[in-house]
Amino acid sequence: MDSSIASSAYVSAPKFRCFDPSNSSSPMSRTRNFSASSLASANPTGAMRASRSSTDFATEKDQLKIVPGVAGYVLEDVPHLTDYISDLSTYPNPLQDNPSYSVVKQYFVNVDDTVAQKIVVHKSSPRGTHFRRAGPRQKVYFETDDVHACIVTCGGLCPGLNTVIREIICGLNHMYGVKQVLGIEGGYRGFYARNTIPLTPKVVNDIHKRGGTILGTSRGGHDTSKIVDSIQDRGINQVYIIGGDGTQRGAAAIYEEIKRRGLKVAVAGIPKTIDNDIPVIDKSFGFDTAVEEAQRAINAAHVEAESVENGVGVVKLMGRYSGFIAMYATLASRDVDCCLIPESPFYLEGEGGLFEFMERRLKENGHMVIVIAEGAGQELLSESMRSMDKQDASGNKLLQDVGLWISQKIRDHFASKQRMVMNLKYIDPTYMIRAIPSNASDNVYCTLLAHSAIHGAMAGYTGFTVGPVNGRHAYIPFYRVIETQNKVVITDRMWARLLSSTNQPSFLSAQEIKEGKRSGDSTATLLDGDNGGDSEVYTEAQAEKEG
């Protein structure tokens, strides 16, 4: 693109101004390759991230797009097609002629718009890490008739998958006039081992009312070379990949291979995990629906427990490594007496143990409800070491069934208490809560995610995932969402709120609490809203109109 044309566009139509990566005069286009040491001086946390990403993603580390600014400002930018393909043509964004957008005051995202990762700061704090704001750009790098997009879903099921699929297809069609969209069946292996499905707005019109994914899904099956061969052979130039951290790791590999081959193909990821364990973003789609559905199981357990003498209801919920579903379902229910999650170790016997607490609560109330995440207490399970090295096709550790185990342990304990009768009911809604359609709030959220991904791909961005950061949707480099997992911080105020609600013991000694706080202080000061409180920030920000 001629930089003089870009410059004149900014002057003559400022409300349409957007970032043009091919315009070297744009202040936001100055990209530098930072080593871990040089990054440390501007952003120590970023330096550690760069160091970690170098282990897993050597190629990507060498080409991190870090844009420094004043007062400690750091933009962690996402790749663009112009980074490795020169002289790409640009075209006016069709949205400016779309009747539906005629009432919008500002069609396109401003060139300087970025989203801060941390919004609770002190007056002396550096401005910190930012991400490029999602949304439509003035110029696009694909002509409508030339776009040949595909969509693939990978990993486990999650409420909202069909909604995301629907909104990508309808968004491409209604906003950009794209007609050619393929659905890849059966996950990553569908690129080279399965048929494709032509997708149109008519085909997907009602799929958001169904659970699961109309494309099918699977774990594993990722063969980068075969996948990119298929993309190249089919003439696909936009790839939308919906899945969790393992899927996004695969998407990063696909992007790197596409870049190596010099193909004009945009790769956009949409993060999906029912456990809400993807970092950086406020929350993952389907999480609200899962928490809402978990209430049914908790309510049933409460009814069963209070209807008999010394009734105990045990509910196992999803949460392999992160206990967000269990924590939020417990807080929402108010009927739970004890919540056990992977991040908070507990013990059964002895003073301050679970059994002692249960005996006291049953004497006080005559019944109780326990919610346990599937990843909790794994270190306590008998023969647990046998499964430590076993993994599923996605690389996740195969866990023992902690729900059945703890239920039997409770029965055995109270059987030894001859003077205390106990009636236990065990409910496992694990797969029920992920197989349902998304609720209203998740449907809206899925629409925003799909549209953000579309705008980014059409604008030539690639190698990115989308999601809300403090309530504003942003484009996030793949390495940021796959380098770690989001977990409940048990020294955070959200977990304290849960302990206050259930009145359960923390199962932590004073020394462990002190060490946990010191560990938190070494990385970042834990403020109200950090980690577990993120969705509070997101909920409040939703009241503001999305730009």
Solvent accessible surface area in square Angstrom, and as a share of the most:
residue,aa,sasa,rsa
1,M,50,0.22
2,D,74,0.39
3,S,48,0.31
4,S,69,0.45
5,I,95,0.48
6,A,1,0.01
7,S,46,0.30
8,S,61,0.39
9,A,16,0.12
10,Y,41,0.16
11,V,124,0.71
12,S,92,0.60
13,A,29,0.23
14,P,92,0.58
15,K,90,0.38
16,F,35,0.14
17,R,73,0.26
18,C,3,0.02
19,F,9,0.04
20,D,4,0.02
21,P,22,0.14
22,S,38,0.25
23,N,2,0.01
24,S,95,0.61
25,S,73,0.47
26,S,4,0.03
27,P,70,0.44
28,M,20,0.09
29,S,23,0.15
30,R,153,0.56
31,T,58,0.34
32,R,138,0.50
33,N,111,0.57
34,F,24,0.10
35,S,62,0.40
36,A,43,0.33
37,S,89,0.58
38,S,49,0.31
39,L,6,0.03
40,A,40,0.31
41,S,104,0.67
42,A,46,0.35
43,N,16,0.08
44,P,89,0.56
45,T,63,0.37
46,G,2,0.02
47,A,11,0.08
48,M,100,0.45
49,R,14,0.05
50,A,2,0.02
51,S,58,0.37
52,R,111,0.40
53,S,2,0.01
54,S,35,0.22
55,T,114,0.66
56,D,92,0.48
57,F,28,0.12
58,A,63,0.49
59,T,77,0.45
60,E,16,0.07
61,K,64,0.27
62,D,81,0.42
63,Q,81,0.36
64,L,5,0.03
65,K,24,0.10
66,I,4,0.02
67,V,11,0.07
68,P,51,0.32
69,G,39,0.37
70,V,115,0.66
71,A,71,0.55
72,G,27,0.26
73,Y,20,0.08
74,V,2,0.01
75,L,0,0.00
76,E,5,0.02
77,D,6,0.03
78,V,0,0.00
79,P,17,0.11
80,H,0,0.00
81,L,0,0.00
82,T,30,0.17
83,D,70,0.36
84,Y,50,0.19
85,I,31,0.16
86,S,91,0.59
87,D,134,0.69
88,L,20,0.10
89,S,63,0.41
90,T,28,0.16
91,Y,59,0.22
92,P,79,0.50
93,N,1,0.00
94,P,43,0.27
95,L,0,0.00
96,Q,62,0.28
97,D,117,0.61
98,N,22,0.11
99,P,113,0.71
100,S,88,0.57
101,Y,50,0.19
102,S,72,0.46
103,V,129,0.74
104,V,56,0.32
105,K,182,0.77
106,Q,85,0.38
107,Y,29,0.11
108,F,3,0.01
109,V,8,0.05
110,N,43,0.22
111,V,7,0.04
112,D,77,0.40
113,D,36,0.19
114,T,31,0.18
115,V,10,0.06
116,A,26,0.20
117,Q,54,0.24
118,K,91,0.39
119,I,92,0.47
120,V,70,0.40
121,V,82,0.47
122,H,122,0.54
123,K,211,0.89
124,S,102,0.66
125,S,41,0.26
126,P,88,0.56
127,R,118,0.43
128,G,23,0.22
129,T,14,0.08
130,H,14,0.06
131,F,0,0.00
132,R,2,0.01
133,R,45,0.16
134,A,8,0.06
135,G,7,0.07
136,P,18,0.11
137,R,5,0.02
138,Q,18,0.08
139,K,40,0.17
140,V,2,0.01
141,Y,4,0.01
142,F,4,0.02
143,E,80,0.36
144,T,37,0.21
145,D,121,0.63
146,D,82,0.43
147,V,1,0.01
148,H,34,0.15
149,A,0,0.00
150,C,0,0.00
151,I,0,0.00
152,V,0,0.00
153,T,1,0.00
154,C,6,0.04
155,G,10,0.10
156,G,11,0.10
157,L,48,0.24
158,C,1,0.00
159,P,0,0.00
160,G,6,0.05
161,L,1,0.01
162,N,4,0.02
163,T,6,0.03
164,V,0,0.00
165,I,0,0.00
166,R,51,0.19
167,E,21,0.09
168,I,0,0.00
169,I,2,0.01
170,C,9,0.05
171,G,2,0.02
172,L,0,0.00
173,N,26,0.14
174,H,115,0.52
175,M,12,0.06
176,Y,4,0.01
177,G,25,0.24
178,V,2,0.01
179,K,141,0.60
180,Q,89,0.40
181,V,8,0.04
182,L,27,0.13
183,G,0,0.00
184,I,0,0.00
185,E,40,0.18
186,G,6,0.06
187,G,0,0.00
188,Y,10,0.04
189,R,85,0.31
190,G,0,0.00
191,F,1,0.01
192,Y,82,0.31
193,A,63,0.49
194,R,122,0.44
195,N,116,0.60
196,T,32,0.19
197,I,48,0.25
198,P,94,0.59
199,L,2,0.01
200,T,56,0.33
201,P,33,0.21
202,K,181,0.77
203,V,78,0.45
204,V,0,0.00
205,N,74,0.38
206,D,70,0.36
207,I,2,0.01
208,H,46,0.21
209,K,133,0.56
210,R,135,0.49
211,G,29,0.27
212,G,12,0.12
213,T,20,0.12
214,I,48,0.25
215,L,4,0.02
216,G,30,0.28
217,T,43,0.25
218,S,26,0.17
219,R,78,0.29
220,G,25,0.24
221,G,21,0.21
222,H,65,0.29
223,D,52,0.27
224,T,36,0.21
225,S,57,0.37
226,K,101,0.43
227,I,0,0.00
228,V,0,0.00
229,D,58,0.30
230,S,12,0.08
231,I,0,0.00
232,Q,88,0.39
233,D,123,0.64
234,R,87,0.32
235,G,46,0.44
236,I,4,0.02
237,N,23,0.12
238,Q,0,0.00
239,V,0,0.00
240,Y,1,0.00
241,I,0,0.00
242,I,0,0.00
243,G,0,0.00
244,G,13,0.13
245,D,40,0.21
246,G,34,0.33
247,T,11,0.06
248,Q,1,0.00
249,R,99,0.36
250,G,9,0.08
251,A,0,0.00
252,A,3,0.02
253,A,39,0.30
254,I,0,0.00
255,Y,8,0.03
256,E,36,0.16
257,E,26,0.12
258,I,0,0.00
259,K,38,0.16
260,R,174,0.64
261,R,67,0.25
262,G,39,0.38
263,L,27,0.14
264,K,68,0.29
265,V,6,0.04
266,A,0,0.00
267,V,0,0.00
268,A,0,0.00
269,G,0,0.00
270,I,0,0.00
271,P,1,0.01
272,K,9,0.04
273,T,17,0.10
274,I,15,0.08
275,D,16,0.08
276,N,9,0.05
277,D,13,0.07
278,I,5,0.03
279,P,15,0.09
280,V,28,0.16
281,I,4,0.02
282,D,8,0.04
283,K,15,0.06
284,S,1,0.01
285,F,0,0.00
286,G,0,0.00
287,F,4,0.02
288,D,41,0.21
289,T,5,0.03
290,A,0,0.00
291,V,17,0.10
292,E,103,0.46
293,E,23,0.11
294,A,0,0.00
295,Q,31,0.14
296,R,168,0.61
297,A,9,0.07
298,I,0,0.00
299,N,73,0.37
300,A,44,0.34
301,A,0,0.00
302,H,37,0.16
303,V,88,0.50
304,E,74,0.33
305,A,1,0.01
306,E,90,0.41
307,S,80,0.52
308,V,60,0.34
309,E,117,0.52
310,N,22,0.12
311,G,0,0.00
312,V,0,0.00
313,G,0,0.00
314,V,0,0.00
315,V,0,0.00
316,K,19,0.08
317,L,0,0.00
318,M,13,0.06
319,G,0,0.00
320,R,50,0.18
321,Y,56,0.21
322,S,1,0.00
323,G,0,0.00
324,F,2,0.01
325,I,1,0.00
326,A,0,0.00
327,M,0,0.00
328,Y,38,0.14
329,A,0,0.00
330,T,1,0.01
331,L,22,0.11
332,A,63,0.49
333,S,17,0.11
334,R,164,0.60
335,D,48,0.25
336,V,8,0.05
337,D,14,0.07
338,C,0,0.00
339,C,1,0.00
340,L,3,0.01
341,I,1,0.00
342,P,37,0.24
343,E,30,0.13
344,S,6,0.04
345,P,74,0.47
346,F,7,0.03
347,Y,90,0.34
348,L,19,0.09
349,E,116,0.52
350,G,53,0.51
351,E,155,0.70
352,G,27,0.26
353,G,0,0.00
354,L,0,0.00
355,F,7,0.03
356,E,71,0.32
357,F,3,0.01
358,M,0,0.00
359,E,34,0.15
360,R,110,0.40
361,R,25,0.09
362,L,3,0.01
363,K,155,0.66
364,E,112,0.50
365,N,79,0.41
366,G,28,0.27
367,H,42,0.19
368,M,0,0.00
369,V,0,0.00
370,I,0,0.00
371,V,0,0.00
372,I,0,0.00
373,A,0,0.00
374,E,31,0.14
375,G,9,0.08
376,A,0,0.00
377,G,6,0.06
378,Q,29,0.13
379,E,112,0.50
380,L,64,0.32
381,L,10,0.05
382,S,80,0.52
383,E,103,0.46
384,S,14,0.09
385,M,147,0.66
386,R,171,0.62
387,S,14,0.09
388,M,76,0.34
389,D,135,0.70
390,K,115,0.49
391,Q,107,0.48
392,D,36,0.18
393,A,69,0.53
394,S,42,0.27
395,G,39,0.37
396,N,35,0.18
397,K,76,0.32
398,L,81,0.40
399,L,53,0.26
400,Q,61,0.27
401,D,56,0.29
402,V,0,0.00
403,G,0,0.00
404,L,104,0.52
405,W,34,0.12
406,I,0,0.00
407,S,1,0.01
408,Q,92,0.41
409,K,81,0.34
410,I,0,0.00
411,R,95,0.35
412,D,77,0.40
413,H,29,0.13
414,F,6,0.03
415,A,79,0.61
416,S,80,0.52
417,K,80,0.34
418,Q,173,0.77
419,R,245,0.89
420,M,27,0.12
421,V,87,0.50
422,M,31,0.14
423,N,53,0.27
424,L,16,0.08
425,K,83,0.35
426,Y,52,0.20
427,I,42,0.21
428,D,66,0.34
429,P,4,0.03
430,T,8,0.04
431,Y,140,0.53
432,M,121,0.54
433,I,0,0.00
434,R,43,0.16
435,A,51,0.40
436,I,41,0.21
437,P,55,0.35
438,S,11,0.07
439,N,32,0.17
440,A,80,0.62
441,S,56,0.36
442,D,1,0.00
443,N,39,0.20
444,V,94,0.54
445,Y,4,0.01
446,C,0,0.00
447,T,36,0.21
448,L,54,0.27
449,L,1,0.00
450,A,0,0.00
451,H,44,0.20
452,S,10,0.07
453,A,0,0.00
454,I,0,0.00
455,H,12,0.06
456,G,0,0.00
457,A,1,0.00
458,M,0,0.00
459,A,4,0.03
460,G,0,0.00
461,Y,2,0.01
462,T,0,0.00
463,G,1,0.01
464,F,0,0.00
465,T,0,0.00
466,V,0,0.00
467,G,0,0.00
468,P,0,0.00
469,V,2,0.01
470,N,29,0.15
471,G,4,0.04
472,R,71,0.26
473,H,14,0.06
474,A,0,0.00
475,Y,0,0.00
476,I,0,0.00
477,P,2,0.01
478,F,1,0.01
479,Y,8,0.03
480,R,9,0.03
481,V,1,0.01
482,I,7,0.03
483,E,31,0.14
484,T,67,0.39
485,Q,54,0.24
486,N,25,0.13
487,K,90,0.38
488,V,7,0.04
489,V,44,0.25
490,I,40,0.20
491,T,38,0.22
492,D,6,0.03
493,R,147,0.53
494,M,10,0.05
495,W,4,0.01
496,A,54,0.42
497,R,86,0.31
498,L,0,0.00
499,L,37,0.19
500,S,80,0.51
501,S,38,0.25
502,T,2,0.01
503,N,104,0.54
504,Q,12,0.05
505,P,35,0.22
506,S,29,0.19
507,F,17,0.07
508,L,37,0.18
509,S,57,0.37
510,A,86,0.66
511,Q,100,0.45
512,E,85,0.38
513,I,62,0.31
514,K,118,0.50
515,E,83,0.37
516,G,26,0.25
517,K,115,0.49
518,R,130,0.47
519,S,70,0.45
520,G,13,0.12
521,D,97,0.50
522,S,91,0.58
523,T,101,0.59
524,A,49,0.38
525,T,73,0.43
526,L,56,0.28
527,L,40,0.20
528,D,56,0.29
529,G,8,0.07
530,D,36,0.19
531,N,23,0.12
532,G,2,0.02
533,G,0,0.00
534,D,42,0.22
535,S,18,0.12
536,E,62,0.28
537,V,32,0.18
538,Y,3,0.01
539,T,82,0.48
540,E,128,0.57
541,A,22,0.17
542,Q,89,0.40
543,A,96,0.75
544,E,103,0.46
545,K,183,0.77
546,E,63,0.28
547,G,79,0.76
